[in-house]
């Protein structure tokens, strides 16, 4: 992979703060870990009577914010929400949309 040279790109933000890739990588690692832990926590709460559960809306939001890989991994590892069609099909659909957006952004901004 080529070294990123902010001086070579005519974007003010890159020259002021450097490459955004370490921040993006740290964000994605954190949000995926959060999504995985949310699945684990909700699975544990599902086994206890009367325990307050994590809403499905919150689980989907963690995936939409970039944690789709962690959410899918959590579904598979903990066998959680695997009988709900909207999780089985929705989480991979979110991941595919995020990958398509990343590819589009890469070609739109870096293929000069």
Residue pairs with C-beta under 8 A, 6 or more apart in sequence:
4 19
4 21
6 14
6 15
6 18
6 19
7 15
9 15
13 20
14 20
27 66
28 66
31 62
31 65
31 66
31 67
31 70
32 66
32 67
32 68
32 69
32 70
32 73
33 67
33 70
34 62
34 67
34 70
35 59
35 62
35 63
35 67
35 68
35 69
35 70
35 71
35 74
36 67
36 70
36 71
36 73
36 74
36 77
37 74
38 54
38 58
38 59
38 62
38 71
38 74
39 59
39 70
39 71
39 74
39 75
39 77
39 78
39 80
39 81
40 74
40 77
40 78
40 80
41 54
42 53
42 54
42 59
42 80
42 81
43 74
43 78
43 79
43 80
44 51
45 51
45 52
45 53
45 54
46 53
46 80
56 81
56 84
56 87
59 71
59 81
59 87
60 90
60 94
62 70
62 71
63 70
63 71
63 72
63 90
63 91
63 94
63 95
64 94
66 98
68 91
68 92
68 94
68 95
68 98
69 95
71 91
72 91
72 92
72 95
74 80
75 81
75 82
75 87
75 88
75 91
76 82
81 87
81 88
82 88
